[in-house]
Amino acid sequence: MQAPIRAGQKVRIIQEIDRREGPWINEVVGAVVDIKPQKTGSWYAHGKDDKLWLNRVLLRKADGELTTITVDQFTRVEVLEDAPASA
């Protein structure tokens, strides 16, 4: 991820996957609900609990749908609106 993000911010997450037919680009816009590393079911000898851990962002889209995005070093994140100030 390029920009540090936190809960409450409105962000655009852009992922590009290289394919033989050309790149496939996916964009998701939403408000950040949560950001955390989560372990997968994949075994990885040097990972915590011998598992592969991935960074995941939970977003709430404008229509209320919740979606989880797995981010990696190729994922671009654009902050569209900062989080509202806490009271």
C-alpha positions, 0 to 999 in steps of 0.5 A: 500500500502506498498511502497510510490509511485508517478507519473512517477515510474514504479511499479508492483501491486500485488493483492491476493483474497482469494477464496474457490478454492484457492487464485487468484493472479493478477499482473499489471506492468506499469508507475504510471500516477496518485494516488488519493482517489476517492469516490464510489457510496456506502453510508458510514455514517462516510466518507466524503460526506457520501461516501466510499472513495478508493485509486486508482492508474492509470497505463499506461501499456507497450502497452499504455493501461490505467488501474485503480487499487483500492488498499487496505491494502492487495495490494503489491506494488513494485517499479521497476524504480524510476521516471525520474528526472524533468528538 
